[in-house]
């Protein structure tokens, strides 16, 4: 029975510079498409692999031949604490590297594999088992012999996306999800380990450079929900949206609750929402809200029929306002189930809209809401403005004076 080799080789063409081993923060990736930029990944990988017991060797073209570099660690002490110094040895010399096996103390085998592969990929190279590799075909070959690394190689498609994009936007793309993707957000096809709090329908991959932490997880995770929302609302085509918006209406999916920021939605997005709405098919609330806000205001709201008790409350409130010379035109008063942003009242285009919630909160809230919208209509003052403040303060002062005078008469 033939067993699979446990030696994995990362290869690429180019010139090997030993300073890549000895200088932290040395990175000279070609362009913005490169994955790496810290200048530390190769060192982290060496330290992690030696700590895990792997054998590491670099074979680099040198003139007409090759030079081989072997890595190993030797125990030492520093202030009474044991640690492992790392050495790189070739036929010419032996150098002590400026880091120990403690570098990347929490890193796992897959993270070391990820760094070595991204280094090779950024230089136009790749990865293969030693049985499948012709060393002479590459200028630089990093060979790692270790069962853990061989296992990661078998799961390569988990750690690096190979799927075609369903949709691609300015910052991000999405691909069909595999179970092995673990609800992780990727970066330039690379597994970051940054997991979302709910299962995703698609797998998301940043195509634009974003901030990463030293262990290559995404630094600004609070923006992910907005960036995914932007991809759906601004970049997906009509057919894709019609097919998948109903599926993410399921609240178990992360995409069921997205934040689209200040984006209004593309024409394809709004047309897809209009079609789904017409056909009475489900879509997530964030998508429905974006679509509804584009409609004329009278089409955004649902008329509300008050109960007998609520009719009596409304009549009393209108009578009280009329007593104080604030006349409400019933033809311009509209009751609705709810209003945008969950406000209780709204004045627009010469009409006053009152939400059902104003009745539910009690008579004084209903009366106050009607009065506030009357002020918006007749005094043209905005919420939280100085003119609104002055009008209300003057009205309170006038009422205080009236109450005082009445009490003096009694």
C-alpha beads as a LAMMPS data file, in Angstrom:
LAMMPS data file: protein, C-alpha beads

410 atoms
409 bonds

1 atom types
1 bond types

-500.0 500.0 xlo xhi
-500.0 500.0 ylo yhi
-500.0 500.0 zlo zhi

Masses

1 110.0

Atoms # bond

1 1 1 0.000 0.000 0.000
2 1 1 1.376 3.397 -1.044
3 1 1 1.242 6.116 1.575
4 1 1 1.090 9.810 0.796
5 1 1 4.250 11.802 1.429
6 1 1 4.211 14.099 4.432
7 1 1 6.657 16.542 2.811
8 1 1 4.960 19.602 1.384
9 1 1 6.893 21.968 -0.880
10 1 1 6.166 25.661 -1.426
11 1 1 7.880 26.897 -4.566
12 1 1 8.353 30.003 -6.705
13 1 1 10.853 31.621 -9.023
14 1 1 12.946 34.615 -8.103
15 1 1 16.040 35.484 -6.145
16 1 1 16.442 34.259 -2.573
17 1 1 17.751 36.951 -0.223
18 1 1 18.871 35.758 3.202
19 1 1 17.717 39.042 4.706
20 1 1 14.182 37.669 4.420
21 1 1 15.213 35.387 7.309
22 1 1 17.047 37.910 9.440
23 1 1 15.123 41.184 9.128
24 1 1 11.671 41.621 10.669
25 1 1 9.266 43.826 8.744
26 1 1 11.085 43.348 5.430
27 1 1 8.431 43.112 2.739
28 1 1 8.685 43.984 -0.951
29 1 1 5.529 42.508 -2.449
30 1 1 4.972 43.612 -6.042
31 1 1 1.559 45.277 -5.980
32 1 1 -1.771 45.676 -4.234
33 1 1 -2.897 42.216 -5.342
34 1 1 -0.319 40.607 -3.058
35 1 1 -1.695 39.036 0.114
36 1 1 1.284 39.601 2.427
37 1 1 2.622 42.962 3.550
38 1 1 3.821 42.580 7.150
39 1 1 7.262 41.164 6.394
40 1 1 6.934 38.765 9.333
41 1 1 4.977 35.784 8.010
42 1 1 7.934 33.658 6.951
43 1 1 9.592 34.100 10.352
44 1 1 6.352 33.228 12.182
45 1 1 6.004 30.125 10.022
46 1 1 9.551 28.910 10.758
47 1 1 9.149 29.430 14.503
48 1 1 5.741 27.727 14.553
49 1 1 6.842 24.726 12.506
50 1 1 9.971 24.103 14.575
51 1 1 7.907 24.403 17.746
52 1 1 5.564 21.743 16.343
53 1 1 8.470 19.437 15.514
54 1 1 8.536 19.854 11.728
55 1 1 11.618 19.616 9.523
56 1 1 12.233 22.693 7.332
57 1 1 14.584 23.067 4.397
58 1 1 15.009 25.752 1.739
59 1 1 16.616 24.940 -1.604
60 1 1 17.495 28.107 -3.555
61 1 1 19.077 28.516 -6.966
62 1 1 22.598 29.877 -6.693
63 1 1 24.411 30.421 -9.970
64 1 1 24.382 27.133 -11.852
65 1 1 23.536 25.092 -8.769
66 1 1 21.485 25.200 -5.582
67 1 1 22.182 26.100 -1.986
68 1 1 20.341 24.243 0.759
69 1 1 19.407 25.885 4.057
70 1 1 18.344 23.768 7.045
71 1 1 16.578 25.083 10.125
72 1 1 16.744 23.737 13.647
73 1 1 16.546 24.929 17.228
74 1 1 18.881 24.637 20.191
75 1 1 17.800 25.064 23.787
76 1 1 19.140 27.931 25.873
77 1 1 18.231 30.012 28.921
78 1 1 17.443 33.661 29.391
79 1 1 17.057 35.010 32.932
80 1 1 16.454 31.521 34.168
81 1 1 13.783 30.720 31.592
82 1 1 14.283 28.068 28.924
83 1 1 13.723 28.873 25.275
84 1 1 14.728 27.543 21.845
85 1 1 17.072 29.573 19.644
86 1 1 16.627 29.079 15.898
87 1 1 19.548 28.493 13.517
88 1 1 19.821 28.423 9.740
89 1 1 22.678 26.356 8.353
90 1 1 24.018 26.024 4.818
91 1 1 27.232 24.611 3.364
92 1 1 28.837 28.057 3.737
93 1 1 27.884 29.043 7.271
94 1 1 25.486 28.920 10.164
95 1 1 23.531 31.934 11.437
96 1 1 21.463 32.450 14.543
97 1 1 18.129 33.980 13.637
98 1 1 16.865 36.963 15.671
99 1 1 13.790 35.171 17.033
100 1 1 12.961 32.017 18.963
101 1 1 10.359 29.303 18.647
102 1 1 8.187 31.410 20.962
103 1 1 7.437 33.782 18.069
104 1 1 3.780 33.291 17.179
105 1 1 3.283 31.290 20.366
106 1 1 -0.419 30.697 19.655
107 1 1 -0.085 29.941 15.949
108 1 1 -1.251 26.591 14.592
109 1 1 0.011 24.490 11.694
110 1 1 -2.600 25.889 9.293
111 1 1 -1.400 29.436 9.953
112 1 1 2.194 28.487 9.148
113 1 1 0.997 26.728 5.969
114 1 1 -1.024 29.808 5.060
115 1 1 2.014 32.100 5.358
116 1 1 4.295 29.884 3.284
117 1 1 1.697 29.441 0.561
118 1 1 0.818 33.148 0.365
119 1 1 4.536 33.980 0.082
120 1 1 4.854 31.526 -2.800
121 1 1 1.600 32.636 -4.441
122 1 1 2.536 36.320 -4.256
123 1 1 5.657 35.448 -6.265
124 1 1 3.740 33.429 -8.859
125 1 1 4.441 30.049 -7.279
126 1 1 2.422 27.335 -5.590
127 1 1 2.455 24.238 -3.406
128 1 1 2.818 20.508 -4.085
129 1 1 3.773 17.266 -2.404
130 1 1 7.438 16.443 -2.891
131 1 1 6.483 13.364 -4.951
132 1 1 4.783 15.630 -7.484
133 1 1 7.397 18.376 -7.582
134 1 1 10.352 18.810 -9.897
135 1 1 12.709 20.912 -7.804
136 1 1 14.715 21.973 -10.839
137 1 1 11.644 23.775 -12.190
138 1 1 11.645 26.376 -9.390
139 1 1 14.257 28.820 -8.123
140 1 1 13.158 28.559 -4.494
141 1 1 11.595 25.555 -2.754
142 1 1 10.613 25.527 0.922
143 1 1 10.177 21.887 1.989
144 1 1 8.311 21.077 5.197
145 1 1 8.119 17.532 6.501
146 1 1 5.358 17.195 9.047
147 1 1 2.113 15.215 9.339
148 1 1 0.160 18.302 10.466
149 1 1 1.250 20.302 7.425
150 1 1 0.462 17.359 5.134
151 1 1 -3.051 17.288 6.624
152 1 1 -3.491 21.006 5.974
153 1 1 -2.351 20.416 2.385
154 1 1 -5.174 17.892 2.002
155 1 1 -7.577 20.643 3.162
156 1 1 -6.029 23.342 0.959
157 1 1 -9.425 24.358 -0.489
158 1 1 -10.599 25.255 3.001
159 1 1 -7.768 27.700 3.552
160 1 1 -7.666 29.177 0.038
161 1 1 -10.741 29.792 -2.092
162 1 1 -10.805 28.395 -5.604
163 1 1 -14.494 28.974 -6.356
164 1 1 -15.734 31.394 -9.003
165 1 1 -17.347 34.529 -7.623
166 1 1 -21.130 34.785 -7.505
167 1 1 -20.719 38.562 -7.345
168 1 1 -17.785 40.958 -6.971
169 1 1 -17.889 44.512 -5.641
170 1 1 -15.465 47.291 -4.839
171 1 1 -14.222 45.731 -1.581
172 1 1 -15.565 42.233 -1.448
173 1 1 -16.784 39.247 -3.430
174 1 1 -18.883 36.248 -2.495
175 1 1 -18.628 32.611 -3.577
176 1 1 -20.817 29.576 -3.114
177 1 1 -20.297 28.363 0.432
178 1 1 -18.771 25.049 1.426
179 1 1 -19.248 23.537 4.852
180 1 1 -15.489 23.713 5.445
181 1 1 -15.506 27.498 5.087
182 1 1 -16.625 27.717 8.737
183 1 1 -18.565 31.031 8.350
184 1 1 -15.160 32.703 8.075
185 1 1 -14.571 35.904 6.108
186 1 1 -11.588 35.528 3.761
187 1 1 -9.017 38.048 2.616
188 1 1 -7.772 37.906 -0.981
189 1 1 -8.844 34.226 -1.051
190 1 1 -7.006 33.498 2.251
191 1 1 -8.683 31.993 5.329
192 1 1 -8.415 34.603 8.108
193 1 1 -10.037 32.726 10.957
194 1 1 -12.437 35.675 11.479
195 1 1 -15.774 33.919 12.136
196 1 1 -19.158 35.581 11.955
197 1 1 -21.686 35.082 14.741
198 1 1 -24.277 33.327 12.524
199 1 1 -24.122 30.984 9.523
200 1 1 -23.680 32.763 6.201
201 1 1 -25.470 31.859 2.981
202 1 1 -22.397 32.732 0.893
203 1 1 -18.711 32.872 1.761
204 1 1 -17.286 36.404 1.659
205 1 1 -13.805 37.382 0.551
206 1 1 -12.201 40.835 0.687
207 1 1 -10.597 41.698 -2.646
208 1 1 -9.417 45.131 -1.490
209 1 1 -6.598 45.664 1.005
210 1 1 -7.951 46.058 4.553
211 1 1 -6.322 46.125 7.977
212 1 1 -5.254 42.782 9.440
213 1 1 -3.921 41.910 12.873
214 1 1 -0.513 40.335 13.297
215 1 1 -2.057 36.849 13.150
216 1 1 -3.908 37.816 9.923
217 1 1 -7.424 38.048 11.327
218 1 1 -9.490 41.043 10.187
219 1 1 -8.853 44.067 12.387
220 1 1 -12.044 46.077 11.761
221 1 1 -14.742 43.440 12.205
222 1 1 -17.469 46.012 12.958
223 1 1 -17.500 46.999 9.261
224 1 1 -18.127 43.494 7.904
225 1 1 -21.922 43.692 8.136
226 1 1 -21.907 46.980 6.198
227 1 1 -19.504 45.717 3.536
228 1 1 -21.573 42.590 2.923
229 1 1 -24.689 44.757 2.756
230 1 1 -22.958 46.973 0.195
231 1 1 -22.153 43.923 -1.950
232 1 1 -25.797 42.788 -1.949
233 1 1 -27.372 46.207 -2.475
234 1 1 -24.921 47.709 -4.948
235 1 1 -23.164 44.929 -6.867
236 1 1 -25.355 41.862 -7.322
237 1 1 -27.228 41.554 -10.594
238 1 1 -30.995 41.291 -10.927
239 1 1 -31.224 37.522 -11.507
240 1 1 -28.925 36.733 -8.575
241 1 1 -30.969 38.947 -6.254
242 1 1 -34.304 37.495 -7.346
243 1 1 -32.935 34.018 -6.677
244 1 1 -31.197 34.618 -3.365
245 1 1 -32.954 37.479 -1.521
246 1 1 -35.881 35.158 -0.616
247 1 1 -33.415 32.600 0.756
248 1 1 -31.712 35.019 3.138
249 1 1 -35.120 36.081 4.450
250 1 1 -34.502 33.162 6.812
251 1 1 -33.479 34.805 10.109
252 1 1 -30.984 32.020 10.793
253 1 1 -28.639 33.523 8.182
254 1 1 -26.167 36.298 8.912
255 1 1 -27.343 38.091 5.748
256 1 1 -30.853 38.409 7.180
257 1 1 -29.671 41.432 9.165
258 1 1 -27.295 43.622 7.156
259 1 1 -26.363 47.283 7.316
260 1 1 -26.127 49.032 3.941
261 1 1 -24.789 52.303 5.328
262 1 1 -25.699 55.266 3.151
263 1 1 -26.157 53.276 -0.042
264 1 1 -29.509 53.667 -1.770
265 1 1 -29.284 50.402 -3.715
266 1 1 -28.544 49.775 -7.384
267 1 1 -31.188 49.777 -10.109
268 1 1 -30.947 45.967 -10.263
269 1 1 -31.454 45.763 -6.504
270 1 1 -34.510 48.007 -6.440
271 1 1 -36.036 46.280 -9.463
272 1 1 -35.482 42.869 -7.862
273 1 1 -37.130 44.046 -4.637
274 1 1 -40.047 45.485 -6.606
275 1 1 -40.554 42.161 -8.380
276 1 1 -40.369 40.141 -5.159
277 1 1 -42.777 42.537 -3.455
278 1 1 -45.224 42.302 -6.363
279 1 1 -45.055 38.503 -6.344
280 1 1 -45.474 38.426 -2.519
281 1 1 -42.184 36.595 -2.098
282 1 1 -40.091 36.981 1.075
283 1 1 -37.036 39.173 1.429
284 1 1 -35.083 40.366 4.482
285 1 1 -36.427 43.453 6.245
286 1 1 -33.332 45.539 5.453
287 1 1 -33.935 44.954 1.728
288 1 1 -37.654 45.668 1.991
289 1 1 -36.985 48.870 3.942
290 1 1 -34.493 50.089 1.324
291 1 1 -37.016 49.454 -1.432
292 1 1 -39.972 51.005 0.418
293 1 1 -38.019 54.217 1.066
294 1 1 -37.689 54.774 -2.675
295 1 1 -41.475 54.825 -3.169
296 1 1 -43.638 57.966 -2.936
297 1 1 -44.312 58.578 0.744
298 1 1 -48.027 57.776 0.569
299 1 1 -47.058 54.345 -0.810
300 1 1 -44.583 53.720 1.998
301 1 1 -47.208 53.709 4.721
302 1 1 -50.110 51.395 5.486
303 1 1 -53.400 53.046 6.470
304 1 1 -54.663 52.257 9.960
305 1 1 -58.326 51.991 10.987
306 1 1 -58.733 53.139 14.609
307 1 1 -60.962 51.445 17.169
308 1 1 -64.012 53.224 18.617
309 1 1 -62.021 54.164 21.705
310 1 1 -59.162 55.523 19.587
311 1 1 -61.632 57.542 17.497
312 1 1 -62.941 59.085 20.717
313 1 1 -59.387 59.886 21.850
314 1 1 -58.607 61.497 18.503
315 1 1 -61.800 63.592 18.565
316 1 1 -61.006 64.812 22.076
317 1 1 -57.426 65.711 21.122
318 1 1 -58.620 67.665 18.057
319 1 1 -61.212 69.489 20.196
320 1 1 -58.583 70.489 22.767
321 1 1 -56.273 71.807 20.052
322 1 1 -59.155 73.708 18.433
323 1 1 -59.929 75.315 21.816
324 1 1 -56.406 76.773 21.707
325 1 1 -56.819 77.901 18.088
326 1 1 -54.788 75.016 16.596
327 1 1 -57.096 73.756 13.894
328 1 1 -56.497 70.261 12.446
329 1 1 -57.810 69.660 8.913
330 1 1 -59.171 66.102 8.987
331 1 1 -58.665 65.725 5.238
332 1 1 -54.940 66.219 5.778
333 1 1 -54.717 63.901 8.777
334 1 1 -53.738 60.276 8.035
335 1 1 -53.513 57.408 10.521
336 1 1 -51.017 54.644 9.675
337 1 1 -49.749 51.395 11.103
338 1 1 -46.198 52.714 11.506
339 1 1 -43.858 55.413 10.231
340 1 1 -40.221 55.341 9.064
341 1 1 -37.660 55.258 11.879
342 1 1 -40.509 54.350 14.279
343 1 1 -41.492 57.975 14.854
344 1 1 -44.987 58.705 16.224
345 1 1 -45.843 61.592 13.937
346 1 1 -44.651 62.994 10.637
347 1 1 -45.430 66.116 8.610
348 1 1 -44.821 65.991 4.871
349 1 1 -46.169 67.676 1.749
350 1 1 -49.010 69.440 3.586
351 1 1 -50.179 66.280 5.391
352 1 1 -49.922 65.038 8.977
353 1 1 -49.303 61.332 9.565
354 1 1 -49.920 59.757 12.980
355 1 1 -48.716 56.233 13.815
356 1 1 -50.770 53.697 15.757
357 1 1 -48.075 53.761 18.442
358 1 1 -49.155 57.299 19.403
359 1 1 -52.540 55.882 20.539
360 1 1 -50.853 52.987 22.358
361 1 1 -48.728 55.358 24.446
362 1 1 -51.690 57.195 25.933
363 1 1 -53.824 60.255 25.355
364 1 1 -51.221 62.861 26.322
365 1 1 -48.732 61.360 23.859
366 1 1 -51.370 61.488 21.113
367 1 1 -52.263 65.100 21.937
368 1 1 -48.616 66.143 22.065
369 1 1 -47.824 64.409 18.762
370 1 1 -50.718 66.152 17.003
371 1 1 -49.625 69.511 18.386
372 1 1 -46.006 68.957 17.318
373 1 1 -46.986 68.086 13.750
374 1 1 -49.330 71.112 13.648
375 1 1 -46.305 73.264 14.546
376 1 1 -44.294 71.677 11.735
377 1 1 -47.137 72.414 9.334
378 1 1 -47.983 75.996 10.338
379 1 1 -44.786 77.345 11.906
380 1 1 -42.373 75.550 9.528
381 1 1 -40.040 74.714 12.410
382 1 1 -37.837 71.639 12.412
383 1 1 -37.328 69.073 15.147
384 1 1 -34.743 70.071 17.766
385 1 1 -34.415 73.577 16.281
386 1 1 -34.140 76.891 18.120
387 1 1 -37.451 78.062 16.608
388 1 1 -39.226 74.929 17.893
389 1 1 -37.690 75.459 21.317
390 1 1 -38.798 79.096 21.469
391 1 1 -42.372 78.292 20.422
392 1 1 -42.717 75.531 23.019
393 1 1 -41.145 77.587 25.813
394 1 1 -43.441 80.522 25.007
395 1 1 -46.479 78.207 24.996
396 1 1 -45.512 76.707 28.372
397 1 1 -45.038 80.194 29.813
398 1 1 -48.459 81.271 28.491
399 1 1 -50.156 78.212 30.004
400 1 1 -48.401 78.794 33.324
401 1 1 -49.718 82.358 33.357
402 1 1 -53.271 81.184 32.559
403 1 1 -53.194 78.601 35.372
404 1 1 -51.850 81.249 37.767
405 1 1 -54.567 83.752 36.866
406 1 1 -57.280 81.110 37.259
407 1 1 -55.985 80.151 40.697
408 1 1 -55.938 83.829 41.781
409 1 1 -59.603 84.208 40.744
410 1 1 -60.565 81.152 42.788

Bonds

1 1 1 2
2 1 2 3
3 1 3 4
4 1 4 5
5 1 5 6
6 1 6 7
7 1 7 8
8 1 8 9
9 1 9 10
10 1 10 11
11 1 11 12
12 1 12 13
13 1 13 14
14 1 14 15
15 1 15 16
16 1 16 17
17 1 17 18
18 1 18 19
19 1 19 20
20 1 20 21
21 1 21 22
22 1 22 23
23 1 23 24
24 1 24 25
25 1 25 26
26 1 26 27
27 1 27 28
28 1 28 29
29 1 29 30
30 1 30 31
31 1 31 32
32 1 32 33
33 1 33 34
34 1 34 35
35 1 35 36
36 1 36 37
37 1 37 38
38 1 38 39
39 1 39 40
40 1 40 41
41 1 41 42
42 1 42 43
43 1 43 44
44 1 44 45
45 1 45 46
46 1 46 47
47 1 47 48
48 1 48 49
49 1 49 50
50 1 50 51
51 1 51 52
52 1 52 53
53 1 53 54
54 1 54 55
55 1 55 56
56 1 56 57
57 1 57 58
58 1 58 59
59 1 59 60
60 1 60 61
61 1 61 62
62 1 62 63
63 1 63 64
64 1 64 65
65 1 65 66
66 1 66 67
67 1 67 68
68 1 68 69
69 1 69 70
70 1 70 71
71 1 71 72
72 1 72 73
73 1 73 74
74 1 74 75
75 1 75 76
76 1 76 77
77 1 77 78
78 1 78 79
79 1 79 80
80 1 80 81
81 1 81 82
82 1 82 83
83 1 83 84
84 1 84 85
85 1 85 86
86 1 86 87
87 1 87 88
88 1 88 89
89 1 89 90
90 1 90 91
91 1 91 92
92 1 92 93
93 1 93 94
94 1 94 95
95 1 95 96
96 1 96 97
97 1 97 98
98 1 98 99
99 1 99 100
100 1 100 101
101 1 101 102
102 1 102 103
103 1 103 104
104 1 104 105
105 1 105 106
106 1 106 107
107 1 107 108
108 1 108 109
109 1 109 110
110 1 110 111
111 1 111 112
112 1 112 113
113 1 113 114
114 1 114 115
115 1 115 116
116 1 116 117
117 1 117 118
118 1 118 119
119 1 119 120
120 1 120 121
121 1 121 122
122 1 122 123
123 1 123 124
124 1 124 125
125 1 125 126
126 1 126 127
127 1 127 128
128 1 128 129
129 1 129 130
130 1 130 131
131 1 131 132
132 1 132 133
133 1 133 134
134 1 134 135
135 1 135 136
136 1 136 137
137 1 137 138
138 1 138 139
139 1 139 140
140 1 140 141
141 1 141 142
142 1 142 143
143 1 143 144
144 1 144 145
145 1 145 146
146 1 146 147
147 1 147 148
148 1 148 149
149 1 149 150
150 1 150 151
151 1 151 152
152 1 152 153
153 1 153 154
154 1 154 155
155 1 155 156
156 1 156 157
157 1 157 158
158 1 158 159
159 1 159 160
160 1 160 161
161 1 161 162
162 1 162 163
163 1 163 164
164 1 164 165
165 1 165 166
166 1 166 167
167 1 167 168
168 1 168 169
169 1 169 170
170 1 170 171
171 1 171 172
172 1 172 173
173 1 173 174
174 1 174 175
175 1 175 176
176 1 176 177
177 1 177 178
178 1 178 179
179 1 179 180
180 1 180 181
181 1 181 182
182 1 182 183
183 1 183 184
184 1 184 185
185 1 185 186
186 1 186 187
187 1 187 188
188 1 188 189
189 1 189 190
190 1 190 191
191 1 191 192
192 1 192 193
193 1 193 194
194 1 194 195
195 1 195 196
196 1 196 197
197 1 197 198
198 1 198 199
199 1 199 200
200 1 200 201
201 1 201 202
202 1 202 203
203 1 203 204
204 1 204 205
205 1 205 206
206 1 206 207
207 1 207 208
208 1 208 209
209 1 209 210
210 1 210 211
211 1 211 212
212 1 212 213
213 1 213 214
214 1 214 215
215 1 215 216
216 1 216 217
217 1 217 218
218 1 218 219
219 1 219 220
220 1 220 221
221 1 221 222
222 1 222 223
223 1 223 224
224 1 224 225
225 1 225 226
226 1 226 227
227 1 227 228
228 1 228 229
229 1 229 230
230 1 230 231
231 1 231 232
232 1 232 233
233 1 233 234
234 1 234 235
235 1 235 236
236 1 236 237
237 1 237 238
238 1 238 239
239 1 239 240
240 1 240 241
241 1 241 242
242 1 242 243
243 1 243 244
244 1 244 245
245 1 245 246
246 1 246 247
247 1 247 248
248 1 248 249
249 1 249 250
250 1 250 251
251 1 251 252
252 1 252 253
253 1 253 254
254 1 254 255
255 1 255 256
256 1 256 257
257 1 257 258
258 1 258 259
259 1 259 260
260 1 260 261
261 1 261 262
262 1 262 263
263 1 263 264
264 1 264 265
265 1 265 266
266 1 266 267
267 1 267 268
268 1 268 269
269 1 269 270
270 1 270 271
271 1 271 272
272 1 272 273
273 1 273 274
274 1 274 275
275 1 275 276
276 1 276 277
277 1 277 278
278 1 278 279
279 1 279 280
280 1 280 281
281 1 281 282
282 1 282 283
283 1 283 284
284 1 284 285
285 1 285 286
286 1 286 287
287 1 287 288
288 1 288 289
289 1 289 290
290 1 290 291
291 1 291 292
292 1 292 293
293 1 293 294
294 1 294 295
295 1 295 296
296 1 296 297
297 1 297 298
298 1 298 299
299 1 299 300
300 1 300 301
301 1 301 302
302 1 302 303
303 1 303 304
304 1 304 305
305 1 305 306
306 1 306 307
307 1 307 308
308 1 308 309
309 1 309 310
310 1 310 311
311 1 311 312
312 1 312 313
313 1 313 314
314 1 314 315
315 1 315 316
316 1 316 317
317 1 317 318
318 1 318 319
319 1 319 320
320 1 320 321
321 1 321 322
322 1 322 323
323 1 323 324
324 1 324 325
325 1 325 326
326 1 326 327
327 1 327 328
328 1 328 329
329 1 329 330
330 1 330 331
331 1 331 332
332 1 332 333
333 1 333 334
334 1 334 335
335 1 335 336
336 1 336 337
337 1 337 338
338 1 338 339
339 1 339 340
340 1 340 341
341 1 341 342
342 1 342 343
343 1 343 344
344 1 344 345
345 1 345 346
346 1 346 347
347 1 347 348
348 1 348 349
349 1 349 350
350 1 350 351
351 1 351 352
352 1 352 353
353 1 353 354
354 1 354 355
355 1 355 356
356 1 356 357
357 1 357 358
358 1 358 359
359 1 359 360
360 1 360 361
361 1 361 362
362 1 362 363
363 1 363 364
364 1 364 365
365 1 365 366
366 1 366 367
367 1 367 368
368 1 368 369
369 1 369 370
370 1 370 371
371 1 371 372
372 1 372 373
373 1 373 374
374 1 374 375
375 1 375 376
376 1 376 377
377 1 377 378
378 1 378 379
379 1 379 380
380 1 380 381
381 1 381 382
382 1 382 383
383 1 383 384
384 1 384 385
385 1 385 386
386 1 386 387
387 1 387 388
388 1 388 389
389 1 389 390
390 1 390 391
391 1 391 392
392 1 392 393
393 1 393 394
394 1 394 395
395 1 395 396
396 1 396 397
397 1 397 398
398 1 398 399
399 1 399 400
400 1 400 401
401 1 401 402
402 1 402 403
403 1 403 404
404 1 404 405
405 1 405 406
406 1 406 407
407 1 407 408
408 1 408 409
409 1 409 410
